[in-house]
Amino acid sequence: MAIKNIIQSLSFFSTLNEEEVERLISISSMQQYTNEYMLHYEHSQSDRLLFLVEGLAKASKIDKHDNEIFLYYVYKNHILSEISTLQDNYLTSYSNMTLIEDSQVLSIDYQAFKTHFLDNGLLCLELANEMIHQSKQLKDLVSREFVFNSVAKVSMMLCLDIDMFNRLKRYDISLMLHIQPATLSRVLNRLKRDAIIDIDHGKVIILNSKRLENIYKEQGDA
């Protein structure tokens, strides 16, 4: 698919007119990456704004013991670059960003993007929404790691990302949530026993989304 058609198919750029789309094309390129490609490392700087067109990416950090700490996933039609300020003409990465599927990435000259679009009031709302989305993901991380017990952690992931939960192996989910595999099994069995979920051929089916949501929201409010 031509880059113009790709840009016009993405909701982030849906407010641009024909002339603005052509300007965006002039400062953009498309890149194809394979599974496990590292897009950027923590604290690295870049002059490119990266946008995930197809595929899946994972943000993570490394602790002092060289253990990977999972932060969040980035899905298609979202910005891969981490934006903490609009004052600089470059972007500084908060985390390691790894593609975990073969992916297609739109790469945009960030300084030109600021000059031709943001400084003219174009795509500001869209960018702000992306920044809010990233901030919420980090807020959820804090709750998950420092507030929630194992039941709340599992309930939150099931409620917010059931598709990813069912795609991953139980062992990988345990690593993400920092709980033991046996604990994950006990939590799932408890939720099933309480008729909140069902499990069919290893796939979780949510039966009562409201009760599932209340489990982690009530603990977060405690």
Buried (B, 14 or more C-beta within 10 A) or exposed (E): EEBBEBBBEBEBBEEBEEEBBEBBBEBBEBBEBEEEBEBBEBEEEBEBBBBBBBBBBBBBEEEEEEEBBBBBBBEBEBBBBBBEEEEBEEBBBBBBBBBBBBBBBBBBBBBBBBEBBBEEEBBEEBBEEBBEEBEEBBEBBEBBBEBBBBBBBBBBBBBBBBEBBBEBEEEEBBBBBEBEBEBBEBBBEBBBEEEBBEEEEEEBEBBEEEBBBBBBBEBBEE
